[in-house]
Amino acid sequence: MAYKKSRKRRRLNPRVKSWLITAIVLLLLYPVSFGPACWISSRAQPSGDVVSAAYRPVIRAWRRASPEVRDPMTRFVMWGVPGGRINYRGDAIDFQ
């Protein structure tokens, strides 16, 4: 006796689906929000400690990227920083 395989597609639980969508959106927004975070920090907290702690992976990737990636990202960050000055301290930045 041959058994037929069921062709039903398993659907994701709506709760799991919403968590997956939320995680994907946050992963996309995290690097994009680096520029505005620098702009705010340059005015509110020029030492850059909070931005450096929260965005350490982004700063590390930015510093080690090729010039084709690093230069546009630098222009994006500098666009909103008054005086257009950023100092690098290893994997940290400050705006003084």
C-alpha positions, 0 to 999 in steps of 0.5 A, spaced: 500 500 500 503 506 497 502 512 502 501 519 499 505 525 501 501 531 504 502 537 500 500 542 505 505 547 506 506 549 513 504 556 515 508 560 520 505 562 527 503 569 526 507 571 532 513 568 530 512 571 523 511 578 526 517 577 531 521 575 524 519 581 521 521 585 527 528 582 527 529 584 520 527 591 520 531 592 526 537 589 523 536 594 517 535 600 521 541 599 526 546 601 521 542 606 517 541 610 524 548 611 525 548 617 522 543 621 526 545 618 532 552 621 531 549 628 529 545 628 536 551 626 540 555 631 537 551 636 540 548 633 546 554 629 548 561 631 544 565 625 548 561 620 543 561 615 549 554 613 548 554 612 540 561 609 541 558 603 545 551 603 542 554 602 535 561 599 536 560 594 530 558 599 525 564 603 527 569 597 527 566 596 520 566 603 518 574 604 520 576 597 516 571 598 510 574 599 503 574 607 501 568 605 496 564 604 502 568 608 508 568 615 504 560 615 503 559 613 510 564 618 512 560 624 508 553 621 511 556 622 518 559 628 517 553 632 514 550 633 520 556 634 525 557 641 527 564 643 525 565 636 521 570 634 525 570 626 528 576 624 532 577 616 532 580 612 538 580 605 536 573 603 535 570 609 538 569 616 536 568 623 539 566 630 536 570 634 540 
